[in-house]
Amino acid sequence: MKGVPFITVEGPIGVGKTSLAKAISDHYRYQLLKEIVDENPFLGKFYENIDEWSFQTEMFFLCNRYKQLEEINSDYLQRDQAVVADYHIYKNLIFAKRTLKDEQYTKYIQIYDILTSDMPKPNIILYLSASLDTLLERISLRGRDIEKNIDPSYLEQLSADYETAMSQWEQINPEIPILRFNGDELDFVHRPEDLTYILKRLDDYLLKGVSHT
């Protein structure tokens, strides 16, 4: 690991990415990057009819996440200021591959490759996973109207897609460590000792070479 810390937290919907990213930001005083979700005008329609609204939804997310990443790179990373994000733009491929038709996905990949070719990659990924029951419970507890129509089978498949994608990311980017945490066993929101455990593991990697700025 080299350079200014650029940490991303990844995992399926409801697993606790934003909560953990904020906790890391508060602990290290890193800049926090949060993905834009509620502003996507197509998302509610997407959960009601995935086939009809998938391309519009994925393109909105891609363009907005690209813009966020571009700004975080110029405003923070290039100025030697560390960043923790509750997503990485790589996740777009997970969702797009699951929801888009073949011809749509081909076009999408071409656009994705152009936009991300010179964008920074994280130097540490924290990957959160959890069972379907845990994800559904946490989604219910946070009570977002936009998520009330999520199909449990879609969520279950998404979790499997994340497992595959994280393994592929490791193969393509062996220099970037992925720290895995089980959300069924760890409740870092309500149990301080669980958060301490996660931060300790993160410390071990940060101290190996990523500079604290």
Summary of the structure (lengths in Angstrom):
residues: 213
radius of gyration: 16.8
end to end distance: 14.7
largest distance: 47.7
contacts: 649
relative contact order: 0.21
helix: 57%
strand: 10%
